[in-house]
Structure formats: structure tokens, C-alpha cells
Amino acid sequence: MRALVDGFRGLLRNPGLIVLVLVLNAAVALVAALPVASLLWQDLSHTGASTRMMYGFDYDWWSRFDHQAKGLAGDLAPDLLGTGFLWRNLDLLLRGAVPAGLFSGFTGTGAVVLGLAALYWLLQVFLSGGLLALFRAPAGGWTFRGLVHACGFHFARLLRIALLAVAVAALLFAAWRPLGSWSDHLAREAVSERAALFLVFGRAALLLVALLLLHMVSSYAKVILVCEERRSAVLAMAASLGFCARHLGAVLAQYLAVGLLGAALVLLFALLDGWLEVSGWKTQLLALALFEGFLAARIALRLGLLAGQVELEQAGERPRG
Amino acid sequence: MRRNAIGVVLAALGAASVCCSRPGPYRFQPQLLPPPAGPDAPGLPPVPLVSPRNASYTIEARLDPDKHTIAGSLVLDWRNTSEVALSSFPFHLYWNAFRNNLSTTARGEGRRRRFEPGEDERRFGWIEVRSIRRVDGAEEDLGPTRLYLHEDGDAFDRTVMEVRSARPVAPGASARFRIEWDALEPYGDPGRAGWVHDYNFVAQWFPKVGVVWHGAWNAHPFYPTTEFFSDFGVYDVRLTLPRDFVVGATGRLQESKDNPDGTRTLRFVQEDVHDFAWTASRRFRERRGRFEDLGYPPVEIRLLVQPEHEHLAARYVEATKVALRDYGAWAAPYPYPQITVVDPAWGSASGGMEYPTLFTGGASILAPRELQSPEGVTVHEAGHQFWYGLVANNEFEEAWLDEGFNTYMTSKALHASLGEPAWGRRVLDRAGWDRGRLGWPVVERSIRIPRGAGDREELREGGKVDVMARPGWTYRDAASYGLNSYGKPALVLQTLEGLLGEPTMTRVLRTYARRYRFSHPTTADFIAVVNEVTGRDWRWFFDETFFSSDLCDYAVTVEHQPVRVPTGWFEGKDGMLEYRRAPQKPPGREGAVDSRVTVVRRGEVRMPVELRVELEGGRVLNETWDGRDRWKRFSYPGAKVVRAVVDPEGRIAIDVDRVNNEWIDDDGPARRASTRWAERFLLWVQAFLELQTVVG
């Protein structure tokens, strides 16, 4: 846990990194959100539904809008409210829509969002080299130029690791289909709905754990590749596997801690979001601040975990004595 | 303890999956209902107390739960209510729909699952008549005359059998038939009857005589989409099965006798019903309730619930009471002393079906109250008792007279007692075969679905496919059958209620329900009741709706033009023409405008509509239009219209696009609403982008 705490300390010494990633994230997402705003305005203009949508929700309007929706507008649904969007994303993850709809046959959400997701995935692979190089020695601070230089330096090797992880995920999803059919059969034949529910949720939980383990191995592979300046992605993955096996308790504890922090963050967000009545410009600005604050915290958790992994790797590989 | 811990975790997850933290109101609300009309209420037809009882059955049946077979014998006492002598007698053998993949049901899409190549052997079932004899007077073996009717040309279908007697039955005379038969229960979900593990749902299970209707036999094959039609009588049924089974059935339990072979024989009796269904399972838990209210006969409610759904028992019982109370008030009170509610087993397709004095519900373990499940299906199926059960129209030929009336009253009852349901969806469920029962429910409490909205969606998308009023097997597909039997007639009746007003509509329904109790009415009978009660001819309304595939859509638009300043040649004070120049700056009120409000009929359906116009300054004007032309314009010189609403009270429930019914001058709300929702969209996309880092 000390490594994770040190990692977060290192991150907090460089808060600009969170802002940088958040700006990058928002900039890509705005490509989708701005046309949606325009579509909504055109559809709601001079209608009574506009007032109801300003203060609440007009089901009749949404039903018609959704029926006619093509492209981006098709993703506008009531589950965007509250924490519903997180459940939608979890569902998309388990359906194979991450990254970029690769394992769901490019379905689950609109092509524009999937395209942006692919772009963002690539950007994050690019950025991870610079971030890892920085977390290796966080006390020194960072410059944008230095960060981009480190990103470019490590990009090709990190991309190979990322693609390797995607290939493993592809195998995972391919293996998942027969397992899914088998558990479907068991659920269908179950005596009780309780057993069927257990099978369905158990299957989802198992896939989620498998994806997190894959994330763990690929993440440490990136750490090892950058910190130990290795060249081979395959060997880095193998080394990561060994490292995770040797330090399984510590590695899992980091994920657990970050998971708990994430849950607390979601709870806090749900409370604030439920409390905030949004209608006019001022409350919309407040809501925007809340949303971006939530996203910033989410990004901070990811970067903090990455920094903690660097700390753990460096502490784990340091000669004892 | 372990169960408690799991409960705490599930509750915490449940709290997180309810998207909005502001709690919405939920409980059965006291409602303002008209007091139920007594049997001899003035101005209403008397309530018939006894049915014609022209098809009464005495049945003995034995279930072998290991082999899933039923061996039965019955005596049918039948009376000819027609005006012609009859010597042929058709019998429905419904379970032969599952005999093979070439039956009429198995070939098509519809309510029952279509049989596909490589079908699980267990899913097939059948009914085979061992012997059929006429036993009034001299015994006559009718077996040699047996043949199967193929109205639809499917020679493999065995769902309607006909026998002929050498002795025609004269009008008003009676005949007695003795039938022995064997049957194999199908497994799971091909139809609404069958077995799953030790759960048996046994419906449409015995040879059942057709109905002499409008001077001829009416006995259609078991089409993929259609339901049933039969005559009223007294059912006296003895069921023999292993002692450890819990049994629910139509009627009252009269006797229970343990047999030396480890079985038990139960005798159920019910007068004035037109069918008999039963269920047996070792897993049932039994709960009881009682419905009592001023002006209603008391009803014992018996709930047979699955162990995993015991936490929903109170909701099942309360919803049943809602149906008994509301339908009783709006139509005529439920006359039987008991009702049995069956919570079907996992994997069975028997849920959501109605039988006399017994119905099946349907629920998920994870059942947030805001989604109104199991309440919705319970009110609906209990509500069938009042239409399918007591009025008993021909469901083959005019399904909407039951399903449509019932859907209309279900939404009305739910709206009155529970309010509008919340929007929700289930996640983490990939199966798709579970009818939406598995999966984690994500509920958005702040979004409520208005009455009729779901039906309006379907009508908008599929309303032009078929004329509503047509036999159930002639719709283009199952979706069209569903829309035209359930959603569209419900919206039409809601519209009729909007046009007549609630008190008059209640009088119409009461008159119809009382006059035609136990008597198989038709659509024409209902229209005649509407005309009689209102004293006006409403045929035009039904021509536009029941007998049409057209859509209804009224819209309103508003134009503003600056008030014209007189410019040009005008008569002067002396009568001579003089030229008036346009002033540099218009005199009078700054920016004064003329307004024109245009109401447009975009659909083909014509309805009288109201228009509410709000002028700047707060003045409100109400206009009316017969709605027959394609458009109508209303002008307001020198006044600025800030809001115009066509059908402001929402009387025309069949208007498929209510968004274009209202126009407002202010575009500010549209701007703010669009940014508000775009922000939400942005948040989701941002979170989805971050999610990409999980893999890679």
C-alpha cells in the first residue's frame, strides 16, 4: 500500500498531468457532444417539450426522437442520468465494446463514438510512455516538451504491448462465447431463478476479473518496459507475469484500494448529482464542474494506480540489503 | 447470516443502480373511484347471476409427474342454444399444436414459440382421444366418424377434431358425451402450458367443444397468435396426483382424499365459467389474502408463489386487490368468491395468462417497485377476469374486445393506484431468451412513462400495417397482432374516454359489462352500447379507429408578422385619394405583430380538436375545430401568440406525435435543454473514453 500512497503523492506533485489528460479526454469527447447539442436544439426548438426537457424529462419527446435517431443521437437515453451511464459502460465493457467495439462486432454504440474511442485508446498508449517516465522520478517535475519526447521515445514498444493485450483480450472473448453458451444452457435449465441469476452475474464477474487481470499484467509490462528500458514487448509481458505472481498480494491490494476509492467516488457523485437541480445556465455550469470533477478524479485514480505500480515495481526489483 | 450479508450487498448495489437519488413516491395510493354499482342499480342493466350453462364438464384426470402424462375422462353435458338441429360436433384439442413441427401453430410466429429444426424432444406434446361416445339415450360410439378440420389448409394440424352423431340435437335439446383421452405435457416454453422440473401448468388440456355462434359452429384451429373461445358451464373436476404436490385450480376445493397408492384426489367445482386450468408443484409457497370493500362481494385471494419470489407476495396480493376494486368499479364487481394467483416457475412460459378464477403473473427476483412488475402483469391478468372471463368475447376473431379493453383498464388502474412507472433497463444480461427477467435493473426514478406512451410508440411505428378490426390470425405478423389487439384498442378507448368524459365512459363500460356478462358480445354490440348511453351516433369514431389502419396526428405552428403600417393610396377626409408614405419608424406599439396559428392534420384520422392559445400579456383563448379538413388557421391581428397547444387536455390519446402539439415562442428553453442533455452526453462519452484504457 505504501507504493500506492507514494504513487499518489508523486501524482499530486504533478497535478498538471491530470488536467492534461482531462483536457485531452474532453476535447475528444466534445467532437461527439457538440453535434448532439446542435441536434437537440434543432429538435426541441419552439416545442413545449423543450421546457419539460429543461427541467426534467419528456418521455413522449424522447420516444419520438429516439425512434428517428441516427448516429450519435441514438446514444441519448435516460440512462445517461445519475449513475446510469456507468452501468451502461460496464455493460458495454462486458459485451466486448472496449476497446472501440473490437470484440462486439463494432456494435453496442454508434460508429462515431467507437471511432473516437479508438483514437483515445491510441492517445493513451502514446501518453503512457511519458507518464511512466515521469512517475519513475516524479520529484523532478515535468515539462510538456519533455513529456512528449518521452511519449514518442517509448510509443512503438508500448503500442506493441497494448496490441498484445488486445490480442489476449480477443482470445478471452473468443473463449468466452462457448462458456457463455454453456452457462446460458445451465441458467435456462435451472430449477430456480436464483440459480440462473447467480450464473449470469457470476459469468459477468468472472469476465470482469479476467479483464482486470489482463489489465494488471499489461500495465506492469508497460512499467517494466519503461523503467527497465527493455525492448521486447513479449519479454516485458512475461516479466510482468512473473512480477505479478511474485507480488500478487501487493498488486491485488493496489487494485482493491483503487476499486474502493472508485466506489466511494461514484457514491459521492451520485449524492451530489441527485442533490443538484439542473435547469438554467448557472446550474448547468455547476453540473459541468461536477461532471469534470468526477472525470478528473477518475483519471487521477488511473494515473495514481499507474504511479503506484511504478513505485511497487521499483521497490520490488530493488536489491534488498 | 449469509443470506443477510448477500442482502446487504444487493441492497447497496440496488441503491447505486437507481440512477437518481431523489426518491419518487411509491405505494398503492388511495384513489377516487366511483362507488361500485349494485346488481339493480338504476339506469343500468341488471347483472346476470347465472350463465347459460350450456357446456358443463365433469372431469377426472390423473397426472404422472415423472412421465409428464395425463390420463383423463370427461362427461360433457351440452345444450344446443342455436335455432338449427346439429349433428356434427367440433372439439378443440389444443395440445396437438405441440405435436410436431408441422402444426398450424408450429409453422408460424406468434404468441407461442415457433418450432425449429433440431427441436428438443421434450418440447413436443400431444392430446389423443381414446374414445368418444354419445351417452344420452342409446349409447353411440362416435369414434369412427372422427376427422380433423383444416380451416387453414394445414393437413397436419390436429387441433380441431369433429365427430358426427346419427341423432341430430334439436334446438334447445341437450346431448351428453363421454370422452377418454391421454395427453403428453410439453416441456418449457413452446406454449403457455407444460412442465418445467416439478412445475406443471395444465391449461387448454382437455377436449373442449366449440361454440355455436351466430347460427353455426365456431371452432378455429390453434393459430400461432390467437387465443380461445368457449361456452359457459359448471366444471366439476377431480385431479389425482402425488400427495406432496401443492395444487391450484379454477374454482373452489370441495374435497381432498388420500389414496392408498400415495396419491391424492382433489375435487374442484366452479359454476358459470368457460374453462378450467390447474397447476401443481412441490415448490409452491402458499400465501393468502382477502379483498373486502364497501359494495363489493368479498374475494379470497390465494397466491402460489415460487420460493425465490416470496418477498414479492404482498405486492402480488395488493395488485390483485387493485384489479378487483378498480375493474369492479368501472365495469361490474367480480362475482366469484375466490381467485388464485400463480407465480410461474423459472423457465416456464406459462406466465402472464388468464383462466377463469385463476391467472399467472410473472416476476423477477430483482424487482424495483418503480418498474411496477409484478404489479403490471398482475393487474392485467386479474383484469382479464372481467372481460375474457365474464363477458367472454370470441378471442379468435375479435381479440381486442378482451385484450384491448383490458390493456386500457390496466393502464388506467395502474395510473390511478401506483402513478406512472419509472423508466428502467436491465444490464449484464446477454441471454435474451429470459424475457428480460435476468440482468441488473437500472432504474431512472425521475423519468416517468405517461399513460399510453408505450402503446403510442408502437402505433407510430406499426399502426399502418393492418386495419385493427380483423380476425386474429389474419394480421401480417405477431407484432401487428400485438399492436392491434392490445395497444391500439387501448388508446382508442382512452381517446373515447377523453371525448366522452370519465363519468360517461364508466356508464358505457358498466352497461356493456352487465348486459353482456356470460354472452359472447361483438364489436357491434359495444358500439351500440356507446350510442345508446351517449344518445349520439359514434359510428364515425369507430370507423376512424377500429376499422382503419390510419394514424392520427395533429400539429400546430405559429407565424408572426409585423403589424402593417398603411402605405399607398387611401381615401382622404374629403373622399379623394391621397398617398400615405411609409414612416421611417413605424408608429404605434413598438414591434407589434399579427399572429397566425395553423393547426394541421398530418394523419388521416379525423377527430374534433381543441386549441388553446396564449397571448403576450397572459390572455388565454380556447378555440375548437372539427378536425376534418387538412388544416385550419386562426388569426390574431395585433396580438403576439406566445404559446399554442392543440388538444391541451390530452384527450386524443391516439395522436401518435404529441411533441408537435405544442408550440412556444421562447427558444430559450430549447437552448438550455439542449446544453443540459449534451452535458450528460459529454459525461458519458468521457467516461466511455476512459474505459478504453482497461484493455490495452
Interface residues (C-beta under 8 A of the other chain):
Chain A: N25 A26 V28 A29 L30 A32 A33 L34 V36 A37 S38 L40 W41 L44 S45 H46 T47 G48 A49 S50 T51 M53 M54 G56 F57 D58 Y59 D60 W61 S63 R64 H67 D75 L76 P78 D79 L80 L81 G82 T83 G84 F85 L86 W87 R88 N89 L90 D91 L92 L93 L94 R95 V98 P99 A100 T109 V113 L116 A117 A118 Y120 W121 Q124 V125 A162 A165 V166 A169 G180 D184 A187 R188 E189 A190 V191 S192 E193 R194 A195 A196 L197 V200 F201 A204 L211 L212 L214 H215 S218 V266 L267 A270 L271 D273 G274 W275 V278 S279 G280 W281 Q284 A287 L288 F291 F294 L295 R298 I299 R302
Chain B: A16 S17 V18 C19 C20 S21 R22 H197 R283 Q306 P307 E308 H309 A345 W346 G347 S364 I365 L366 W423 R425 V427 L428 D429 R430 A431 W433 D434 R437 L438 G439 W440 V442 E444 S446 I447 R448 I449 P450 A453 R456 E457 R460 E461 R643 V645 D657 R658 V659 N660 N661 E662 W663 I664 D665 D667 P669 A670 R671 R672 A673 S674 T675 R676 W677 A678 E679 R680 F681 L682 L683 W684 V685 Q686 A687 F688 L689 E690 L691 Q692 T693 V694 V695 G696
